[in-house]
Every structure is written in structure tokens, then in C-alpha cells.
């Protein structure tokens, strides 16, 4: 038989995870709402990948230096997609726990 202490530890761990995910979900929802309202500007200070580094302090800004128009809307679209994906993962977690606990 599993000890009472082990059961309590497992329940506490699940509750802690649930609280963190709930807070994350709320934060993602707030960011999503603000992004959807528009007028969002993003600043890229550094761009790095294998063999290349661009830093804003070297002069200029990425979208001005390279003539990339619409960078803000591209980043906004990608960020909204990732927020939706993460929120869906959190919803799935709670759905699974809901079934495990027999809550409907």
C-alpha cells in the first residue's frame, strides 16, 4: 500500500503544477488580448545563428538595415500562433486531469 505521505506529496506536486499552468494560461491570455488589439512594435536587438551575429549596437536596426517591412506583423502572427499552441497544451493537461479525477 502506498503511504499517506507519498500520496500527499503527489497531490501537492500536481496542485503546484496546476497553479503554475493556470498562472501561465492567464498571462498568455493577457498577452494574446494585447497583441490582437494591434499597434504592437517589436525590437530585435540581437540576431544570431551559426556563423553570423547582428547586434543593434553595431549600428542601425534590423528592419531598417535590411529593408524588412512588416516585421512587426510577422512576429505578432508567429507569437499569436505559439500562444494558441501553448494554451491548447495547458487545456489538454487540465482535460486529462479532469478525467482522471472524474470531474465532469
ABEGO torsion letter per residue (X at the ends): XBBAAAAAAAAAAAAAAAAAAAAAAAAAAAAAAAAAAEGBBBBBABBBBBGBBBBAAAEEBAAAAAGBBGAAAAAAAAAAAAAAAAAAAAAAAAAAAAAAAGBX
